[in-house]
Structures are given as C-alpha cells and as structure tokens.
Amino acid sequence: MSGTRHALVTGSSSGIGLAIAERLLGDGWRVTGLDRAPAALADERFASRTVDLADAEATVQAASTLGPVDALVHAAGIMRGGAVGEVDAKTASLMWRIHVAAAQALGAALLPAMPEGGRVVLIGSRAANGAPRRADYAATKAALVGLARSWAMELLPRRITVNVIAPAATDTAMIRDPARAGIAVRLPPGGRLIEASEVAGLAAFLISEEARSITGQQITICAGASL
C-alpha cells in the first residue's frame, strides 16, 4: 500500500472502537469512523460519520461514499443477555443487525474495491465459544467467525486478510451499561479486565504488513480465561 493508508472503524465513539481509531491515527493512518454518535477525536486525519449500524441500507450508503479503504475494522457492538427465553426477538435481532448484518453490509460495499493487500478485522468475543445467559449474543459473535473464514478464503488471491479478535471481558462502557444489569462480569484468571488498548494493539498488528500471512483466524485476548 502506498501513500496514507485509510481505515474505516465502526463503533469509533467509545470503547474498543475509539481505542482502535486512536491507535491507528497514532500509527499514521487516515481514519473514518462510523457510529451513531460522532467520535470526539481532534485530528485532521479523522472524519466521523453518523449512521445507525443496525440499518443495513443506511450502512451500505454511508460506506459507499468513502471510496476504497485499505482496512475495515468492525468494532461496534452491544451486549444483551438473559436465560433461555428471556431475550425477546427484537433484542436478539438488534444484536444480529449490529454485529453480523452490519459486517455483511460493509463487506458488500467495500470489499469488491478494496486494494490488493487490504485488511479486515472483526471484533468478536470469547463468548462465541458458548456462554450461559449470553446465547443470543454468543451466536452473533460465532457467526462472525464463519463470515471471516469464508471471506478469507475468497479474498486470499487478492492478498486481503480477514481475522477476528475475540476479547474476554473488556473494561469499556459496555461493562457498565445498565441494560446488562444482572449479567455478572467474569474477571479473567489474570486478575483484571482486558483493556481496550490491548485490543487496539492487536488490531493494529493484524492490519500491518507484518501480519500479511495471518488470515481466517480467531485470536483470543483473555488473560487466561481460555486456559
């Protein structure tokens, strides 16, 4: 890739998405953020576009105006949970639309024109392997793995890599969201929550030239929770 590299980061107004946008700006990228709220980032190389990522059509329209991007990082997400039968269909659908349908819409809009050697990173979750009281959330994150592996196979001839980062409980506003009251935060065996900057560091590596041979993988950041 030549010139200033351009990355699209969803969920850039807070949490992991914001940490990734900040890290990429620090690494010299030009970044466009997509989120329901504008990100408070004062950098001439950052542009914020507001869009409801639960609306696939609006997401496609927003992404289609950006021109080619060298990297796509889909970090937007929400977590709602409950025992079997407690999560209503509207809530389950919202998680699917933000996590999976938005990724599909962004891929449809951006991947055909992505330059050779481009990068895609989807933010999943360790819950994709299964988590009590999080079945609907876990299902959306597991779907991202299948989507990423399929894209990775298809895009390999163009040297575009596609990977999933699966963090354990991460110290973001999502952890303190009142809407997830009653769902206990499980502290990893490492004794602390994952920091958003750690996820951002891995994302920065996966979209770097040094990670050109890593594709179709789900990489877990868990502070020992998977041991």
Secondary structure, DSSP 8 states (H G I E B T S, - for coil): --SS-EEEEESTTSHHHHHHHHHHHHTT-EEEEEESS------TTEEEEE--TT-HHHHHHHHHTS---SEEEE--------STTTS-HHHHHHHHIIIIIHHHHHHHHHGGG--TT-EEEEE--GGGG--TT-HHHHHHHHHHHHHHHHHHHHHGGGT-EEEEEEESSBSSGGGG-GGGTTS-----TTSS-B-HHHHHHHHHHHTSGGGTT--S-EEEE-TTTT-
